[in-house]
Amino acid sequence: MRVCLLLMAAFFATASMRINLSMGITCMVNSTAFASEELKSFYKNESIDHSNDVCKPIVNEKVAKQDGYEGTLLWSPSRQSLLFSASFYGGLVTMAFAGYLADKYGPKLILLAATLDCVVFTMMGPFLADRSYWSFFASRAFMGIGIGCIQPCINSMAALWFPASEKSTVAALYTTGNQLAASLTSFFVAELCLSSFGWPSIFYIFGGVGLLWALMWWIFVSNAPKDNRWMGEAEKKFLEHENSTRKNKDMFRQNALPFRHLFCNSTMQSIYCCQFAFSLCATIVQSFLPTYFKEHLYLPIHLNGLYNIVPFIAQIISKNIMAVISDYLKKHDLVDANVLVKFFQGFGSFGVSITLILLATLPSCENPFVALYLLAAYGFFFAGAIPGFFTALMSVAPPYAGTISSFSTIYATLASLAGPIIISVIDALDWPNKWMTIFGFCSIVQLFAGFFFVLCGEAKVQSWAKPKDSIDLTAAAC
């Protein structure tokens, strides 16, 4: 449990350092400098009475100050959108081999170094942002070098420490760090924006959280259970037996990586496709939901922070319930593991797809509360990914869990790059129905991923990923 909680804290610390910009940028930049000329001229027309207008866009300094969006940095909307992709460019440098190194040498020190990288460049953020846009962009890219190592190392650690019968529950628990980061970060950042400390405190505080985690990780965690001084011998032997740790390590070291199976296998491709679809949605929601509330619903920053919590709280609750149910059914042989991952993934993909279309069409500045119900539904359906494709990712090839996570992270990063780039292009072209286009695109991608996984997804260990003696025993039994 100690290791599971520290993995959750790792996700929280690193995700909060990345996500804090999504809400922070709303109070860092000047909200009125780049308002459209059409809106400005409309509100300057003295012959029109706007005193009873329900929806009031932020087009002057007075309204911006009242709503908490009083920033000084002159960064255009398209440049702001590009900033959210900067960390993913850095991630491209490390993600392809981070999991391989974690599987071969152990994930502990790699994860520690990756987190410290995030801490350093997070704390440098305010200084660089005041100097120039591109220096701040570069700092986010360098932070991404560490971000690219996080998920492969965490998944590699989980494969070493937790038995197959607990994988869905454990995955739900430690990935809760992402949702805690997304919800609590937005709330606290909104408060820090309104405080006398100002937006620079955002980067210093969350960098400090990362430092605290690094100290705890160094003291309490080892690469494998057998090396941990805080555990009893009985627990060490149990985990060593359940996870076949030695056999998996020997298989990894003695055999060449099965690249053909890792890339061309339809089961693996269905997992990677789901990773792309869910990462695309996660990036849009985590990075741009505050902007959606600001631009589309015209919410003041204190309500912006509260609304932003809803989908992530829904995810935390529902995914832990779903994961426990999934593991219970597997442990008691009530439902086949393959059937379970297909059911939960289909439930998640199709539900998210429908919810995104409704989110694009129903809420408005006149009835913003509708967004609360839809965001709660989005979080509920999104949680199906944990007992779905994410459980499959950790289960299909335990000896290569970190390597598979690296490959999966490449797809996730491509999705995370695609989201900000698409929004940046839409902003630059002044595209009408901006949020309908964005949410509609994500909905189509989710539908495709859901159908693909239902057809080809699996959760059982693949034949090409089993230790030789396991394959021989199976063959003898047949």
N, C-alpha and C positions, 0 to 999 in steps of 0.2 A: 504493500500500500504506500510505503514511503516513496518508492521509486515512481509509482503511478502519479502521486501528488506532485512530485518534482517535475515529471514530464508535462503535467498540466500547467504547472507554473512556468515551464520553459516556453510553452505555446503562449501563455498570457504575456510574459515579459517581452518576447520578441514581436508578437503580433501587435501589442500596444505601442511599441516604438515605431512600427510601420503605419498603424492605423491612425495614430494621433493626428496625422496631417489632414485626414479627411474632414474632421470638424475644425481643427486648428486653422486651416487655410481660410475658412469663412470669416475669421476675425483677424487674420494676418494681412489680407489684401484689402485694398480700397474697393468697397462694394458699389460705389456710384460712378467711378471713373470710366467703366466700360459698359454702363447701361446703354441700351440701344437708343439711337437718336429719335426713333419713332416714339418710344415711351417718354423720353424727356420732353419732346415737343408737345405731346398729348397732355402731359401734366403741367406744362407751362401755359397752356391755353386758358386764360383767365375767364373766358366766356363759359367754360364748363365747370359746374360745381361738383367737386369730388368729395365733399364732406360726408356723404352717405355711402360712399363706395365701400363694399365689403372687402374687396381684394385690392390691396395697395402695394404695388411693386416698389422695391427699394431703388429710388431714382434720385434721392437727394441726401445730403449729409445729415439732416435732422432725423429723417426716418431711419437711416443706417445706425445712428448713435442710439436711438431709442430701442431698436431691435437687437443691439449688441454686435453689429457687424462693422464696427469702426476700426478699420485697418489702415495701414499706411503704405504697404508694398504695392507698387503699380505693376501687377502681373495680369495679363489678359486672360479671359476664360480658357482659351485654347492652351496657353502656357500652363495654367493651373491643372488642366486635365493631363497634360504630358508629365507633370511632376509625379502623378500616381503610378506611372509606368517606369520611373527611373530605377526603383529598387529591383524591378524584374529584369532590367538589362544587366545589372550586376549579378543577379542570380544565374543568368545564363553561363557565367564563367565557371561556377562551381557545381551546379546541380547534376551535371552529367556524371561526375565521378565521386561526388560526396558519399553516396550510398555504398559504392564499391569500396572506398577506403574505410567506411564504417564497418562493413561486413568483414573486411580483411584484418584491420588493426584495432577495431573497437571504436564505438561511437562517443565515449565519454569526453576525451580531450578535443575531438573535432567539434562537438556541440558546444563545449566551453569556449573555444576560440571564436566560433561563429557568433556567439552571443556577445562576447566582448567587442567584436567588430561593430555590432549594432549599437552597443553602448557608446563607443567613442564617437561615431559619426552622428548619433542622435544628439549628444551633448554639444557637438560643434555646430549644430543646426542654426541657432539664433545668430551666432557670429557670422556665419557664411551667408545667411539670408539677407542680412543688412548690407553685405558687400555687393552681391550680385545674384541674379536669378540662376546663372549657369554654375556658379560655385556651389549653391545650395543643391541644384540638380545633381552635380557630381557627387556631393556627399551622400545623397540618397542612393545613387548608383553603387558607391562603395559599400554602403550599408547592405545593399542587396547581395553582395558577395557572401556575407554571413547568412542572410535570409535563405539563400539557395541550399544551404546545408541543413537547415533546421528539420524539415519533415523527414528526409531520408535517414538522418541520424536518430530521430525519435522513433521511427518505425523499426529501425534496426535494433534499437534498445528494447522495444516492446517484444520483438520476436525472440530475443534472448531471455527475457524475464518472465513472460506470461504464457501459460498453457493454452492450447487451442480452444478448450471449452469456455475460456473466459475472454476471448479476444474481442468480441463485440462489446461486452460490458466495459472492459478496460479501455478500448478505443473511444467509447462514448465518454468515459471519465476524463481521459487526458486531453482529448480534443475539445472538451468543455472550456479549456483555457482560451481557445480562439473566440468563443462566444462571450466569455467573461471580458476579454479584452475589447471586443467590438462594442459591447453594451456599456461597461463601466468607463471605458476610455472616453467615449463620446460625452457621457454625462459629466465626468470630471473636467474634460477639456472645455466644455461649455461654461462651467463654473469658473475655471481659471481664466478664460477669456474676459469674463466680467469682473474679475478680481483686480486688485491694485498691482498684483505681480505681473499681469499682462501675459501675452502669448509666449514669450521666451521660457516662462516657468514650465510650460507643457513639456519641453524637450529635456529640461534638467530633472524633473521629477520622474519621468518614465525611464530615463537613462539610469537614475539611481535605483529604480526597481530591478533593472537588469543586472546591476552590480550586486545587489543583495542576493538574487537568485544564483549568480555565478559562485558566490562564496558557499552557499548551501550545497550546490551541486558538487563542488570540489571535495567537500567534507564527507558527504553521506553516500555517494554513488560510486559503483565500480562497473566495469564493462560487462561482467557476468556475475551471477549469484554466488558462484564458488569462491570468488575473490573478495566478497563483501564482509567486512569485519563487524558489521552491525546485525548480521543474521545468524540464527542458530544452525547447527549442522544438519538437523532433520529437514529444515526448510530448504537448505541448499541442495540436499540430495533429491528431494521431491521435485524441485524445479529442473534440476539437471536431467532427471529421468523423463519428466513430462515433455520437456522441450527438445529432447535428443540433441542437446547443445553440442556435445562433442562430435556426434555423427554429422551434424549439419556443417560444423566448422571444417571437419576433415573433407567433406564433399566439396565445399567451396574452394579449399586450398588445392585439392588434388585434380579437380576437373576444370577444363576451360569453361568460360561463361557461355551458356547456351543461347547465343544471340538470336538464332533463328526462332526459337520458341519464345524468347522474351519480347520480340518485336512482331513476328508474323502470325503467331498463334491467335486465333479468333477470340479466345477467352481473354487473353491479355489486351487485345485491341479494344474489346468492349469495356474493360476496366479503364483503359487510358481515355477512351471517349467520354465516359462518365466523369472522369477527373477533369477533362477540359470543360465540359458543360457546367459542372458545379463550381469550378474555379472562376469561370466567366461570371456567373451569377454572384458568387461571393465577392468578387472584386467590385462589381457594379454596386452592390448593396453596401459593402463595408466602406468603399471610397467615395461614392457619389450620392448615397442616401441623404446626407446633410445638405448637399447642393440641390437635390430634388425637392426637399422640404423648403429650402430657401427660395428657389426659382419658381416652382410650380404651385406650392401651397402657401408661400409667403409667411412662413412661421417665424416668429422671433426666436432668438438663439436659445432661450431657456426652454421653450417648447420643442425646439429642434432636438436638443439633447435628450429629452424625455421620450419623444416619438422614436428616436433612433434605437432605444433600448429594446423595444417591443419584439422585433423578430428574433433577436438573439436570446432573450429570456425564453421565448417559445421553443427555440431550438434546444436549449439546455434541458428543459423539463422533458420534452417529448423524446429526444434521442436517448436519454438515459432510461426511460421507460421502455422504449422499443428495443434497446440493446439487451436489457435484462430479460425481456420476453423472448427474444431471439435465442439467447444463450440457454435459457431454461428449456426451450423446445428442443434445442440441439442436444443438450446434456442428457435429457430423458428419452432421446430417440423418438420424439413424437412427430417431428417433421424433418425431412431431409435438408441438409445444409444448403444444397444448391437451390432447392425450392424457396427457402427462406430469403436468400440474398436476392433472388429474382423478384420475389413478392415485394420486399421492402424497397428495392431500387425502382421498380415500376411505380409503386405508390408515391415515392418521392419525386421522380422525374415528371410524371404526368400531373401530379398535384401542383408542383412549382410552375409548370408551364401554364396551367389554367390561371393560377393566382397572379402571375406576372401580367397576363392580358387584362385581368380585372383591375390590377393596380394602375395600369396605363390609362384606363378608360373611366373608372368610376369616381375616384377622389378629385376634388377641386378645392380652390381656396375658400369656397363657400361651404363645403362640407368636408373639411380635412380629417374629421374623426373617422370617416370611412376607411382611410388608410390604416388606422390602428388595427381594425379587424382583419384587413387583408394582409398586413405585415405579420400578424400573429399566425394566420393560416400559412403564409409563406414559410415562416420558421418551423411550423409543425411538419409540413411536407418535406422541407429541406433536410430535416433530421433523418429521413429514411435512408440517406446516403451512408450513414454510419453502419447500420446492420446490413446495408446493401453492398455497394461496390467497395467501400473502404475495408470492410471485413474480408471480402474476397481478395483484395490486394495483399493483405497480410497473411492470407491462408493458402494461396495456391502454390507458393514456392518458398517455404520458410528459410532454406539456406541462402536465398537471394533476396530476402525481404528489403534490405537497404538498397540494393542495386535496382530492384523493381521500383522502389519509392523514388529513386533518382530519375528513372525514365518517366515515371508518372509525373514527377515534378516538372519535367520539361514540358509536358502537355499543359500542366497547370500554369506554368509561366507564360507559355504562348497565349493561353486564354487571358491571363492577367495583363499581358501587353496589348492584346486585341481590344479589350474593353476601353481603356483610356484613349487609345488611338482613335477608335471609332467615335467616341464622344468628342475628342479634340477636332476631328474632321467635321463633325456635325456643327460644332460651335463656330468653326472657321467659315463654314458655308452658310451659316445662319439658317439651317434647315428647319422648316416648319414641323410641328408635332414631334419635337425632339425626343421626349420621353416615350411616346408611343413607338417610335422607331427602335429605340434602345431595348425596351422591355419586350417588344415583339420579336426582335432578333434572338434574344436570350430564350424566349419561349420555344422557338423553332428548334434551336440547338438542344434544348432539354428533351423535347419530344423524340428527336432522332436518337439521342443517347439512351433514353429509356427503352425504346424498341430494340435497339442493338443489344443491350445487356440482357433483356428478357429472352432474347433468342440465343445468345452465346455465352452469357455469364455463368461462372461456376465459383464454388467456394472450397471444394476439396483439393487436396494436394495433387498436383499434376504428376503424371508418371515420369516425366523427364526431370522432376525436381525431387524425387525420392532417393534416399541413400540406397546403394546397390543391394544391401542385404534385405531392405524392405521390399524392393522389387522382386528379389529372388523368392522371398517368403510368399508373396502374393501369387507369383507364378506357380509355386509348388502347391498352394492351396487350390488353385484352379485345376 
